[in-house]
Amino acid sequence: MASGSIKKVVSKDGKTIKYRIRWDEEVGDGKRRKQKQETLPISYKDAEKFLRQKEGTIDTGTYVAKKITFADLTALFLKQKKPDVKRRSNEYYEGHAKQIVDYFGNTLVDRLRPRHIKNYKQFKIDEGRIGTRSVGKQLGTISQILDVGVMEDYLKRNVAKGVKRPKNKKTKIVILTGEEMGILLEATTGQMHMIIQVCLYTAMRAAEVCGLKWDCVDLVEGVITVDKTYADGVWGPPKTDEERPIQIGSHLIDLLAKWKDAAPETEDGTVFSNREGKPLDWRNFLNRHYRPLVKSLGLPPATPHSFRHTYVSALIAAGLEPTFVQSQAGHANLKMTMDTYAHPLNGRDPKGGEKSEAAIGNYLGS
C-alpha cells in the first residue's frame, strides 16, 4: 500500500493557508518511484480527500481522469472561490478569467501541457495590452484554476507549476513640459479634453477614469470617490482594493459641472463613454483618438498615465503633505522620504483640492 502525508503551509503574513500533500507512486513492476507532492489552497478535509484519491489511484492503477473544458473548470473555480473571498477579489478573478478563457476556450484541461501555459504567457507579453506584472498575476490565476482540476480529479498534475513568471520591465515615462501640456489642452475639445483634464488634475488611473460614474462625483464638496474600475469589458475594484476620495478644486469642479450638462447619456451612468453610450474602452481611446492627435501635434508620446507622474511631482514640488499626495494618487504606501519624514493627520489637507490645482497651475505656468 502507498502511504502519504499532509502538511499545513502558512504564508509569511499568516493570511494564506495551503496544504502540502505527498504520496508515493509505484510502477507496474512494484518498484517505488520518486515521491510526488502538490501544494493546494484547500481545506484539510479536502486535502484528505485528495490524498485518498491519489492513494486509491496508485493502489489500483486504474486512474482515469474525468473530462472537463478549461472554460467549465474556470467556472467551477470561480464558484468555489466566491464564498471565501471579498467581492472585489471575486471581480479581480473574474477579470482574469475572461481573458484566460478567451484564449483556452473549450480546450480539455487534461490535454494541457506546460508549453501551452508558456505560449499563453508569451502571447500576453507580445499582445502588449497589459504589463509583465499583470501577466504574472494571470499565470497565478491559471495555476489556481488547475489546482481545482487536480483536487476534483480532472488532472493528475498542475502543468502551470514551474512556469516562470515574466520579469517586470521598467518602462521610461515620458512627461510633457508645461508648455507642451498647454498645446495639448488647447488642441482638444469635448470628451477628450475632459479626460485629459481629469487625468491631469486627479492622477486617476486609466481604468478608474473609464469606471468613473456621476454618482461618485460630488461637485458640492469637491470630491471624486474612486470605488471601481472598468477595463477590457470587466468591472473591478480599485488597484489597492479600497475606495479612496480625491479632493478637487474649483477649476475641475466647474469643468465637470459643464460637462455633466453637455455629456450624452450613458448606459451605466459613467462620466465618459463610447459612441453607443457604453463605458469607455481605454485602448480604443488611446489608439484611435489620443495617440494620433499627439503625433499630429508633434508632441512627445506621453500617455495620460504619465499625467499621474506629473500630478504627483507637481504636488510634491509645491510642498503639499506627502501622505496627502499618497492619498490622492491611491498609492498603497510611501517609501523612504514619504513614510519616514511625513506625519500629517490622516493624510488629508482641508484645502487640498485648491492647493492641488495651484500646483498644476504652477506647472502650466498660469
C-alpha positions as MATLAB code, in Angstrom:
seq = 'MASGSIKKVVSKDGKTIKYRIRWDEEVGDGKRRKQKQETLPISYKDAEKFLRQKEGTIDTGTYVAKKITFADLTALFLKQKKPDVKRRSNEYYEGHAKQIVDYFGNTLVDRLRPRHIKNYKQFKIDEGRIGTRSVGKQLGTISQILDVGVMEDYLKRNVAKGVKRPKNKKTKIVILTGEEMGILLEATTGQMHMIIQVCLYTAMRAAEVCGLKWDCVDLVEGVITVDKTYADGVWGPPKTDEERPIQIGSHLIDLLAKWKDAAPETEDGTVFSNREGKPLDWRNFLNRHYRPLVKSLGLPPATPHSFRHTYVSALIAAGLEPTFVQSQAGHANLKMTMDTYAHPLNGRDPKGGEKSEAAIGNYLGS';
ca = [
       0.000    0.000    0.000;
       1.130    3.511   -0.735;
       1.294    5.989    2.138;
       1.169    9.775    2.089;
       1.262   12.846    4.293;
      -0.422   16.229    4.655;
       1.419   19.283    5.950;
      -0.052   22.696    6.687;
       1.758   25.605    4.957;
       1.127   29.157    6.180;
       2.258   32.282    4.295;
       4.618   34.738    5.970;
       1.828   37.237    6.631;
      -0.345   34.489    8.125;
      -3.238   35.210    5.777;
      -2.908   32.290    3.357;
      -3.130   28.638    4.338;
      -2.345   25.790    1.994;
      -1.720   22.073    2.439;
       1.241   20.191    1.023;
       0.160   16.675    0.116;
       2.754   13.990   -0.545;
       2.318   10.458   -1.798;
       4.344    7.678   -3.411;
       3.694    6.391   -6.889;
       4.527    2.868   -7.994;
       5.128    1.411  -11.435;
       3.779   -1.872  -12.737;
       6.780   -3.920  -11.557;
       6.233   -2.773   -7.989;
       9.295   -0.552   -7.750;
       8.710    2.639   -5.826;
       9.045    5.871   -7.779;
      10.072    9.301   -6.577;
       7.711   10.841   -4.070;
       5.093   13.178   -5.595;
       3.572   16.275   -3.997;
       1.070   19.089   -4.586;
       0.534   22.255   -2.520;
      -3.074   23.352   -2.742;
      -5.153   26.253   -1.275;
      -7.835   23.917    0.119;
      -9.220   22.832    3.473;
      -7.701   19.977    5.474;
     -10.781   17.885    4.767;
     -10.340   18.358    1.035;
      -6.631   17.611    1.399;
      -7.516   14.266    2.998;
      -9.953   13.562    0.154;
      -7.283   14.431   -2.392;
      -4.759   12.115   -0.725;
      -7.258    9.253   -0.592;
      -7.926    9.728   -4.312;
      -4.223    9.623   -5.077;
      -3.635    6.571   -2.928;
      -6.583    4.831   -4.499;
      -5.211    5.636   -7.933;
      -1.789    4.270   -7.064;
      -3.018    1.107   -5.368;
      -5.348    0.039   -8.148;
      -3.586    1.524  -11.137;
      -6.983    2.495  -12.553;
      -6.652    6.288  -12.744;
      -8.945    7.716  -15.402;
      -9.265   11.495  -15.497;
     -12.719   12.975  -15.865;
     -13.146   15.262  -18.846;
     -13.764   18.984  -18.495;
     -13.008   22.027  -20.631;
     -10.903   24.901  -19.375;
     -13.941   27.182  -19.556;
     -16.017   24.869  -17.371;
     -13.169   24.326  -14.911;
     -12.757   28.099  -14.639;
     -16.472   28.449  -13.875;
     -16.073   25.814  -11.158;
     -13.047   27.667   -9.775;
     -14.977   30.949   -9.586;
     -17.916   29.207   -7.921;
     -15.687   27.680   -5.257;
     -13.760   30.922   -4.762;
     -16.769   33.182   -4.355;
     -17.751   32.314   -0.738;
     -14.168   32.570    0.529;
     -13.038   35.969   -0.755;
     -14.279   39.556   -0.778;
     -16.496   40.849   -3.568;
     -13.714   42.898   -5.098;
     -11.377   39.923   -5.085;
     -14.056   37.969   -6.924;
     -14.186   40.738   -9.513;
     -10.398   40.523   -9.788;
     -10.538   36.798  -10.555;
     -13.468   37.253  -12.938;
     -11.445   39.828  -14.863;
      -8.568   37.377  -15.201;
     -10.905   34.528  -16.082;
     -12.446   36.392  -19.023;
      -9.074   36.908  -20.699;
      -7.785   33.418  -19.922;
     -10.930   31.648  -21.148;
     -10.874   33.733  -24.324;
      -7.539   32.074  -25.057;
      -8.012   28.479  -23.855;
     -11.754   28.285  -24.516;
     -13.050   24.718  -24.837;
      -9.667   23.019  -24.600;
      -9.862   19.887  -22.461;
      -7.707   20.545  -19.423;
      -6.144   17.066  -19.405;
      -4.584   17.892  -22.773;
      -2.782   20.951  -21.461;
       0.982   20.817  -21.136;
       3.498   23.303  -19.684;
       4.249   24.557  -23.193;
       0.637   25.712  -23.562;
       0.927   27.841  -20.426;
       4.247   29.236  -21.692;
       2.603   30.035  -25.019;
      -0.137   31.953  -23.212;
       2.482   33.919  -21.279;
       4.293   34.879  -24.464;
       1.022   35.718  -26.223;
       0.033   38.198  -23.488;
       3.509   39.753  -23.483;
       3.523   40.134  -27.275;
      -0.029   41.476  -27.260;
       1.180   44.334  -25.075;
      -2.211   45.174  -23.594;
      -1.087   44.526  -20.023;
       2.273   44.762  -18.292;
       4.535   41.858  -17.418;
       3.485   42.082  -13.772;
      -0.157   41.608  -14.731;
       0.795   38.696  -16.990;
       2.463   37.082  -13.996;
      -0.689   37.545  -11.915;
      -2.747   35.862  -14.626;
      -0.363   32.898  -14.601;
      -1.022   32.674  -10.863;
      -4.756   32.551  -11.517;
      -4.273   29.831  -14.149;
      -2.345   27.800  -11.590;
      -5.145   28.195   -9.052;
      -7.696   27.077  -11.653;
      -5.666   23.981  -12.456;
      -5.250   23.286   -8.717;
      -9.026   22.858   -8.640;
      -8.717   20.477  -11.572;
      -6.249   18.371   -9.623;
      -8.375   18.433   -6.476;
     -11.519   17.438   -8.375;
      -9.699   14.603  -10.158;
      -9.793   16.158  -13.611;
      -5.994   16.339  -13.702;
      -3.128   14.274  -12.414;
      -0.918   17.334  -12.017;
      -0.912   21.090  -12.368;
       1.012   21.857  -15.563;
       1.214   25.574  -14.693;
       3.523   24.927  -11.755;
       7.097   25.563  -12.719;
       6.233   28.025  -15.473;
       8.220   31.109  -14.524;
       6.513   34.451  -14.341;
       7.949   37.144  -16.619;
      10.377   39.639  -15.180;
       8.934   43.072  -14.544;
      10.185   45.559  -17.094;
      10.542   49.190  -16.126;
       9.372   51.488  -18.894;
      10.567   55.065  -19.260;
       7.819   57.549  -18.508;
       7.571   60.449  -20.969;
       6.385   63.605  -19.225;
       5.227   66.694  -21.094;
       6.522   70.114  -20.162;
       4.031   72.719  -19.036;
       4.218   74.363  -22.466;
       3.612   71.036  -24.259;
       0.658   70.264  -21.999;
      -0.788   73.676  -22.831;
      -0.570   72.878  -26.551;
      -2.375   69.571  -25.999;
      -5.152   71.138  -23.948;
      -5.720   73.933  -26.499;
      -5.969   71.367  -29.310;
      -8.685   69.284  -27.636;
     -12.394   69.727  -27.049;
     -15.313   67.712  -25.733;
     -14.722   64.344  -24.123;
     -11.008   64.103  -24.944;
     -10.387   67.494  -23.362;
     -12.263   66.424  -20.226;
     -10.426   63.111  -19.968;
      -7.083   64.910  -20.122;
      -8.235   67.450  -17.523;
      -9.457   64.727  -15.167;
      -6.234   62.724  -15.540;
      -4.085   65.820  -15.019;
      -5.969   67.194  -12.007;
      -6.722   63.926  -10.187;
      -3.955   61.403  -11.074;
      -6.666   58.803  -11.693;
      -5.598   55.609  -13.435;
      -6.985   54.715  -16.853;
      -9.328   52.000  -15.563;
     -10.542   54.357  -12.832;
     -11.361   57.050  -15.391;
     -13.272   54.544  -17.530;
     -15.187   53.296  -14.481;
     -15.992   56.722  -13.024;
     -19.728   57.283  -12.568;
     -21.542   60.522  -11.880;
     -22.823   59.259   -8.540;
     -19.178   59.230   -7.403;
     -18.623   62.888   -8.354;
     -19.616   65.318   -5.595;
     -19.474   68.774   -7.156;
     -20.655   70.434   -3.928;
     -17.978   69.020   -1.632;
     -15.376   68.847   -4.375;
     -14.673   65.126   -4.020;
     -14.393   62.295   -6.521;
     -14.741   58.847   -4.971;
     -12.833   56.084   -6.729;
     -14.576   52.815   -5.888;
     -14.461   50.806   -9.109;
     -12.581   50.279  -12.352;
     -13.518   49.285  -15.885;
     -11.048   47.574  -18.213;
     -11.342   45.084  -21.079;
     -15.107   44.967  -20.648;
     -14.940   43.974  -16.970;
     -15.856   45.947  -13.847;
     -13.472   45.540  -10.951;
     -12.137   47.058   -7.735;
      -9.516   49.821   -7.493;
      -5.899   48.708   -7.711;
      -5.385   48.796   -3.939;
      -8.746   47.025   -3.428;
     -10.002   50.019   -1.417;
     -12.049   53.047   -2.420;
     -10.472   56.471   -1.991;
     -11.658   60.089   -2.079;
      -9.849   62.566   -4.333;
     -10.185   66.229   -3.438;
     -10.637   68.551   -6.410;
     -10.639   72.333   -6.720;
     -12.888   74.917   -8.323;
     -11.313   74.670  -11.798;
     -12.128   70.989  -12.253;
     -15.445   71.348  -10.450;
     -16.547   73.986  -12.981;
     -15.345   71.877  -15.925;
     -17.153   68.778  -14.646;
     -20.353   70.720  -13.989;
     -20.370   71.977  -17.600;
     -19.510   68.519  -18.922;
     -22.329   66.952  -16.922;
     -24.790   69.204  -18.740;
     -23.216   68.655  -22.158;
     -22.252   64.968  -21.982;
     -24.503   62.371  -23.665;
     -26.457   59.934  -21.522;
     -24.593   56.729  -20.788;
     -25.735   53.182  -20.226;
     -24.196   52.832  -16.753;
     -24.115   56.457  -15.657;
     -20.428   56.777  -16.452;
     -18.815   60.163  -16.905;
     -17.165   59.061  -20.152;
     -18.430   56.672  -22.804;
     -18.103   55.395  -26.365;
     -20.463   56.341  -29.194;
     -23.010   53.723  -28.104;
     -23.199   55.136  -24.589;
     -21.280   52.218  -23.075;
     -18.266   52.596  -20.771;
     -15.152   53.905  -22.478;
     -12.672   51.387  -23.866;
      -9.308   52.868  -22.937;
      -7.341   51.072  -25.653;
      -9.661   52.356  -28.352;
      -9.469   55.851  -26.917;
      -5.663   55.810  -26.975;
      -5.193   54.184  -30.369;
      -7.990   55.843  -32.339;
      -8.068   59.307  -30.827;
      -5.375   60.315  -28.360;
      -2.173   58.989  -29.949;
      -2.983   60.209  -33.490;
      -3.636   63.687  -32.096;
      -0.431   63.786  -30.061;
       1.533   62.666  -33.121;
      -0.109   65.279  -35.355;
       0.833   67.999  -32.856;
       4.467   66.894  -32.876;
       4.438   66.272  -29.126;
       6.421   63.589  -27.273;
       4.475   60.287  -26.973;
       3.305   60.863  -23.409;
       0.211   58.911  -22.402;
      -2.448   60.081  -19.937;
      -0.900   57.646  -17.436;
       2.173   59.877  -17.361;
      -0.091   62.646  -16.069;
      -0.139   60.743  -12.743;
       3.599   61.324  -12.531;
       3.129   64.968  -13.474;
       0.464   65.391  -10.814;
       2.466   63.772   -8.012;
       5.683   65.602   -8.962;
       3.885   68.971   -9.111;
       2.221   68.485   -5.717;
       5.435   67.427   -4.025;
       7.306   70.343   -5.592;
       4.592   72.670   -4.283;
       5.176   71.408   -0.753;
       1.922   69.562   -0.136;
       1.904   66.976    2.646;
       3.385   63.711    1.298;
       0.663   61.485    2.747;
      -1.985   63.736    1.233;
      -0.307   63.208   -2.127;
      -0.260   59.454   -1.414;
      -3.987   59.502   -0.647;
      -4.817   61.483   -3.774;
      -2.824   59.174   -6.051;
      -4.052   55.968   -4.395;
      -0.636   54.511   -3.661;
      -0.537   51.614   -1.205;
       2.430   53.107    0.672;
       5.171   55.709    0.569;
       8.796   54.629    0.544;
      11.689   56.230    2.366;
      11.127   60.004    2.459;
       7.347   59.851    2.233;
       6.855   57.326    5.010;
       9.758   58.336    7.200;
       9.505   62.119    7.276;
       5.817   62.934    6.841;
       3.352   62.828    9.728;
       0.144   64.726    8.846;
      -3.234   63.810   10.281;
      -4.876   61.035    8.209;
      -3.065   62.209    5.074;
      -5.696   64.903    4.444;
      -5.434   68.627    3.862;
      -8.537   70.826    4.407;
      -7.594   72.917    1.359;
      -6.052   70.070   -0.596;
      -8.202   70.446   -3.708;
      -7.341   74.110   -4.212;
      -3.664   73.549   -3.399;
      -3.536   70.686   -5.884;
      -4.932   72.895   -8.620;
      -2.484   75.657   -7.721;
       0.385   73.171   -8.066;
      -0.792   72.132  -11.541;
      -1.252   75.814  -12.391;
       2.378   76.462  -11.467;
       3.386   73.547  -13.696;
       1.384   75.012  -16.596;
       2.852   78.428  -15.956;
      -0.515   80.051  -15.355;
];
